[in-house]
Amino acid sequence: MKTLNGKNAMHGTEVALSLLKSLDADSILALVGLGADIVMLVGQDHTVHRIHFADPDMGIYGLTKAVGKRLQDLVTVESVPKIDAMLTGQDSARQARGYQVNHSCDGKPDLPVLYSGFSVADSPYMLIVGRELRQQMKDQQRLVETQMELEADYRELQEAEARYRTAFRVSTIAHVMLDGERKTVLDANAAAISLVGGGSTGIVGKPFRDLFRKQDRDALSDAIGEARHSASPVRIDTLKTVKGEPVSLSLRSYRENGITNLIISAWQSSDAQEARRQQVEKRNERPVDLTDVPEPAVQTNDQGQIVGANTLFLDLAHAPSIAQVVGRNLGTWFSKTSLDLHVFYSRLAEEQVVRGFATTLTDNLSGDRPVLVSARRNPDTGLTQVIFVPQPVVTTERLAIPAPGAPEQADGFANLVGRVPLKDLVRESLEVIEKICIEAALDQTNNNRASAAEMLGLSRQSLYIKLRRHGLEDYRPSN
């Protein structure tokens, strides 16, 4: 062994042991606490003799008065068996993983801590080292909530897809979905297969033009190209299928995954009634000139689909061109607000004119802008002119739902009917009632959150979530 100044150099381990022997118990706890959140010395009788914790805020969970108490008395009831197992060393493998327990505090969420115990033979104490898991628990809760929301959205998507696919399949009108790039059939209902043919193999995946006789294919290709860039449906007559069946087609473009595809409606050319319907539809959807309108304006059909717009509306919606507005539903820009287009157009059908309907427009950049909406419906053509008057942007709270028992409750609800859909009225009313019940429970229990949760039939975690949603985290009962 090398020497230094004539003396044997001490091995590093011996230096560490010598240093530790020179430290008192509190200093050792502080030293261990550099890598942990809570450090305790617990005796054989399970009593805490020394404690050190890094965050002073954790003291409210009984840690400041822990010395002299049994460790089991500092945790929640369900955590006591875990503390017993840790202190008795029943499971060495579990000791390495640690024991997750909770410390409670009235009015606050439990403090989750992962404890591990270390003991030495003939030592009267066990060293307990803990790592608090509050942030981890919050992250896990957010993950669970996000997963539940994703699952709910996925279920809704599946249900909607099933509804629309069922309606598509059972429709007696022939419909074909066409790939706008490859000109091949993406989907077709039973009526289309019966009308244009395809035999037992069907027509999905086949070039659409191959379903018609050769002398009509060039005209069909021209109509497909025109429909992809037209805001109105394109109609073509006097076509014959490969079976020799005379048919008429109406082609309309739509956007899907960044590609312009087509939906094609087909009917037998001898069906005069259907032909007249298509002619009326084409005539009614011819937009008027909105250039001279001094405010943002659009023209829609009775289903809310835009057939015309002026440049002021493009500026309001942050839309690059008319082509990206025409054909879309007006509800695209009001999906976040209380404007229910079904209610709006139902009023128009009865009154023909709606003025000063206050709502919020969400533009293509997800920005919100308060507007007043006025509309006039032409009963002869079924077209509606809608004008938007932008309002100053101010900070507003959501529509106030009258509290139950208020003298003006009936009048308040009556004023909201027609401005807010029934489902929104019911949802907002339930939230008001829920908030009142929570406040009443907190008043009756003198702000004891655990007792309030039991009174309301909720878990403490559910109560804390509702307190946060209603802004009642810092609620204090009135004297």
N, C-alpha and C positions, 0 to 999 in steps of 0.2 A: 504494500500500500504506500502511495506517495505521501511525503511529509510536507508540511508547510510551517515555516518558522520553528522548526525543531519539534513540532507536535504532530501526532497522527491526525489526519483530516477525517472528520466524522462523515459517515455515510449520510446521504440525503434523507433517508427514512429516519435515521436517528435524530437528525436535526428537526424534522417535523414533529417527532414524538416529544422531543425536548421542548419545542415551542408550545405544543398543545398542553403539556403538563404545567406550563407557566401561566395558562389562561384560566380564568374562573368560568363558572357555568354560563353566565350571561354572555361572556365574550365568545364562548364556543357556539352558543345558539346564534349570535349575530353573524359569526363566520359562516356557519352552515346556511343561514338565511340569505346569504348573498346569491345562492342558487335556488332558493325556494321562497314561497310566499308565507308559509307558516311553519315554525319549528317549535316543538314542545319536548320537555322531559317529563315522562309519565312514570310514576312509581309502580311498585308491584301491586299496590291496592287500587291501581287505575286512577290515581289522583294526579292532577297536573301540578308539578313543582316549579317549572319554569316555562315561559312562553315568549316567543318573539314573532311578530308579524310585520311585513314590510309596508302594507297599505294601512294608514290610520283609519280609513273608512270601514275596514273590516271589524273594528272594535265594537260597533253597534250590535254585532251578532253574538255578544256575550264573551268575546275573547279578552276584553280588558279586565274582566273579573273571573277569568278562568282558573287562576292559581288557587289551589285548595279545593277545587271541585273535581268530581269524577268526569272523565272525558265523555262518558255516556250521557251525562246530564247537559252537555253543550250541543248535542245534535238532535235532530228530529227523531220521532218515535221509530220510523221505519229504518233509520240508520243505526240504531242501537245494536242489532245483531252483527252488523259489519264491524263495528268497533270492538265488540267482544271477540270476534274471530281474529282480528288483527292483533289485539293485545295478548291473546293466548297462543298465537302462532300456530293455529290449527292447519293452515294450508300454506306451505312454503311457496308454492307456485303462485298462489294468489298474492302473497306478500310482494313478490317481484312486480306484479302488474299494478298493485295498489287497490285501495278501496274507495269508491266514490260515495261520499256522505254529504248531508246537507245541514247547514246551520240556519236556524230560523230567526226572524226578527219581525215584530208586529209592524204591519204597514208596508213591508218591503218584500220583494221576492227572496226566496231562499238563496243562501250562498252555497253553491256546490264546490266541494273540495275533494281532490284525489290525495288520500293519505297513504303513506308507506311507513312501516315500523322497522326499526333496526335495534337489535339488542346484542349484548356481549355477555358471555358466561360470567357468573358471579357479580354482575353489575346490578345494582338495585334499581336502575332506571332503564327505560326504553326510550330511544330517540325517535320521535314521530316527525316526519317531514311531509308537508302538504303543499299542493299546487292548486290554486283556485281556478275554477273553470267557467267563470261567468261569461267571458267572451265566447268561449267554445259553445256553451249552451245557447247563447243568442244566435250564433251562426247556425247551429243545428236546427233551432226553431225556425229561422228564416228559410233554411233549406227545406224543411218539412212543409212550411206554408207554400213555398214556391212549387214544390212537387205536387201538392194538392191542387193548386191553381192550374198547373199544366195538365193534370189528369182531368180536371173538370172541363177545361177548354177542349181537350182531345175528345172527351165524350160528347160534348156539344157538336164538335165538328163531325164526328161519326154519325150522330143522329141527323144533323142537317143534310149530310151527304146521302143518307139512306132515304130521307124524305124526298129530296129532289130527284134522286135516281128512280125512285118508285114512280113519281109523277112523270118523269121522262119516258119510262118504259111503257106505262099504261096509256099514255096520250094517244088519241085516235088521229092526231095530226102527225104527218111524217116529218121527222126532224133528223138532220144529219150534222154532226160536229166534224169540221174539216180542218186539218192541219194547213195553216196558211202558207207555210214554207214548202212542204213536200207535196201538197195538194192530195194527201191521202186521207181516208176516212178514219177519224179518231173514235167515233162512236155513232151508233144509229139505233133508233127504237124499232119496235116490231112493225109499226106502220110503214116506216121507211123501207125496211127490208122487203116487206110485201109489195110495195109500190115499184121500187126500182130494181128489184131482183137481188141475186146473190146466191140463190140456191141454199143448199144445206151448209155450205161453208161460210155464209154471211158475207158482209162487205167491209168489215173493219180491217184496216190495214191496206186496202186496195186503193189504187188511184181512182179518184172520183170520176174523172173523165172517161175511164174505161167502162163505166156503167151505161154510157150513152152511145148511140150510133156514131160512126166515124165522121159523117158530114156535119154533126152538131158539136164536135169536141172543141174546135177552134173558137166558136162563139161562146161556149161555156168557159173556156180558159180566159177569154177577154172579160167576161162578166165577173169571174173570180178576182182577177187583177183589179178591176174597177171597184168592187165591193171592199177590198182591203184598204182602200184609200178614201172611201166615201163615208160621209157622216150619216147618210140615209140608206135604207135598204135598196138593193139593186134587184130588179125583177127581170126575168127572161122567160119567154114563152116559146111555144111550138118546138120544144125539144122532144125527142123520142128516145126511150131507153133501148137497150140491146134486145129487149123482148118486143119492141115496137109499140110500147105504151106511150101515148102523148102525155107529157107532164109540163107543168109550169113551176118555176123556182123563185123563191125570194131569198136573197143572200144578204146577211148582215154581219159586220165584223165586230170582234170583241178582243180584248187583250187577255192573255193567259201566260204567266211566267215570262213576261217580256216579249212575247211573240203575238203578232196579230193573226188570230184564227177566225174561222167563219162558222156561223150556225145557219144552216140552210133548211128552209121549210119547203116542202114539195106537195103538190096536189095534182090530180088529174086535170088536164086542160079542159075537159068537158064539164068540170064542176064550176058552173057560172057563179054560184053563190060565193064560193071561196075566192074566185077571181075578183069579184066586186069588193069583198072584204079587204083583199090586199091592195086594191086601188084606193079605197077609202083611207086605209092606213098610210099609204104612201102620200096621199094628198094632205092628210091631216098633219103629217110630221114634217111638212115643208116649213122651215122656220121663216119668220118675218125679219125684216131688217131692224136691228136694235141699235144701230150706230148713233142715232140722234137722241137716244135716251141719256139724260145727264147723270144718271146714277148707275152703279153696277146692276146688270139685269141679265136674266136668262129666260128662255122659253122652254117649257116642259110639256110632256103629254100627261095623261091622267095617272100614269104609273110613276111619275116623278123623273122620268128619263129626260135629260137635256137634249133638245133638238136645235138650240141656237143660243148664242151668248155674245155680249159685246166685250170690247177690250178692257173696259173698266172692271168687269167681273174677273177677267184674267189677272189683272193687277191685284185685285182683292184676294183671290185664291192662290196667287203665285203659280199660275199655270202657264207653261211656256207657249202654248198655241191653242187655237180653237179645237183642233183635232183631238187634243187630250182632254177636252171638256165634254164635247158632244158625244152622246151615247152613254155617258155615266149617269148614275142616279144622283139626284140632288142631295139625298141623305148622306152621300159620301162626305160632305163638308159639315154635317151636323150630327155625326155619330156620338159625340161626347156630350151633347146638350139635351135639354128636355124637349126639344122640337121633335114631335112625333109626326112624321110625314103622313101617316094614315089619318090622324086627327086633322092635320092641316088640309089635306085634300078632300076629306069628308066635309069640312066646313065650306070649302070652295064649291063643292058639288051642290050644296044647298043654298049658299048665299051668293056665289059667283064672285064676291069681292071680300078680301081680308086686308085690313089695314093695321099697321103699327104693331106687328107681332114681334115682341122682344125676345131675342135669343142670341146665341154665340156661334160664330162661324169659325171652323178650324181649317186653316189653309193647308196647302200641300207641304209646307215646312213645319207643320204641327204647331203653328202659332194660333192663338185664340184672339178673336176680334168681336166685340159686341156689335150687333147690327139690329136694325128694325126692318122687318120683312113685310112688304105689301104685295098683294097678288090680285090679278083679275083673270078669270076664266072665260074663254069664248065658248058658249054652249054649242055653237054650230060646228066648230072644228074639234072641240075637246082639248085645245091647247091653252096653256096658262102662261101669262107673262108675270114673272116674279122680279121685284125690284128690291135691292138691298141698300139701306142707308146706314153707312158706318157711323158708330157712336164713339165718343171719347173713351179711351181705355182708362177705367178706374178700378180700384180694388173693391170688389163686391163679395159679399158672402152669398152662399146658396140660398134659394128661396126658403123663407122661414115657414115651417109647418106649425099651425096653431097648437099650443100645448093642450092636452086633454083637460077639460074643466074650465078653460078660459071662456069668459062671456062671449067673446067674438069668435069662438071656435067654428060654429056653423057658417057664419059669414065668410070667415077666412078660407075655409075649404071650398065654399061656393065660388069665391073669386079665383081660385086656382084651377077649377075645372075648365078644361078647354085650353089652358096654358101649359099644364103639366099632365102627362099621361097618368092613367089610374095606377099603373104598377109603381110609378115613382111616388105618387101620393101615399100609397100603402106602405112602401118601403121607408119613406121618410117618417111617417107617423109611427111605425114600429120602433125606429131608432129613438124618437123622442120619448116614447113610453119606456123603452129599455133604460135610457139615461135617467129618467125620473125614478124608476124602481131601484136602480143602483144607488142613487143619492139617498133615497129613503132608507135603504138597508145600511148604508154607512152612517146615517144619522142615528138610527136605532141602536147600532152596535158601537157608537162612539168611535167610529173610524177604525174598528178592528176588522182588517181585511179578511182574515180567516173566518171569523164569525159571519161576516157579510156574505162571503162565498157560500157558506153552509146554508144560510137563510134563503139565498137565491137559488139553491140547488145547483151550484156551479163548482167546478174545481178552482183552486186558487189561481192556477195558470190561466184558465179561461177568464176569470174575473180581471186579472191584470191586463189581458189583451183588450178586454172591453173598456177598462179604465183608460188605457192608452188611446183607443179609438175615439172615445168621447172627450178626451182632454181632461180627465179627472184624476190624473196621477197625484197631483198635489191638493186634492180636495180635502177640505176640513169642515166638519159639521158646524152649522151655525149655532151660536149660543142661544 
